[in-house]
């Protein structure tokens, strides 16, 4: 039986082209979204890590929405 994690991985692989296109937005968009949370960072490294995590969360939620198309 396929695990939920495997299904997400398959979905991400299947949708990679469209996701890549979708994420060609300006990086400033993500920074602006993080700023809306009023989070202050001690270093650029910490900010970069948060940005990566935020993008990953957005990516995953988009994939979950499309899971029914990945069977």
C-alpha positions in Angstrom: 0.0 0.0 0.0 1.3 3.4 -0.9 2.1 5.7 2.0 0.8 9.3 2.2 4.4 10.5 2.0 5.1 8.5 -1.1 1.9 9.8 -2.7 3.0 13.4 -2.1 6.4 12.7 -3.5 4.8 11.2 -6.7 2.5 14.2 -6.9 5.4 16.6 -6.6 7.3 14.8 -9.3 4.3 14.7 -11.6 3.5 18.3 -11.1 7.1 19.6 -11.0 6.8 21.5 -14.3 3.7 23.4 -13.4 5.0 24.1 -9.9 8.2 25.4 -11.3 6.3 27.8 -13.5 4.1 28.8 -10.5 7.1 29.6 -8.4 8.7 31.9 -10.9 7.1 34.7 -8.9 9.4 37.3 -7.4 11.2 36.1 -4.2 10.0 39.4 -2.7 6.5 37.9 -2.6 7.6 35.3 0.0 9.5 37.9 2.0 6.4 40.1 2.0 4.3 37.2 3.2 6.8 36.5 6.0 6.8 40.1 7.0 3.0 40.0 7.4 3.6 37.6 10.2 5.7 40.3 11.9 8.6 37.9 12.4 12.0 39.4 13.1 15.1 37.5 12.4 18.5 37.6 14.2 20.4 36.8 11.0 20.1 36.5 7.2 20.6 32.8 7.6 17.7 32.5 9.9 15.5 34.5 7.5 16.6 32.4 4.6 15.7 29.2 6.5 12.3 30.6 7.4 11.8 31.6 3.7 12.8 28.0 2.6 10.4 26.5 5.1 7.6 28.9 4.0 8.1 28.0 0.3 8.2 24.3 1.2 4.9 24.6 3.1 3.2 26.4 0.1 4.6 23.8 -2.2 3.3 20.9 -0.1 -0.2 22.5 0.3 -0.4 22.9 -3.5 0.6 19.3 -3.9 -2.0 18.1 -1.4 -4.7 19.9 -3.2 -3.7 17.9 -6.3 -3.3 14.5 -4.7 -6.5 13.2 -6.2 -5.0 13.7 -9.7 -1.9 11.7 -8.8 -3.4 8.2 -8.4 
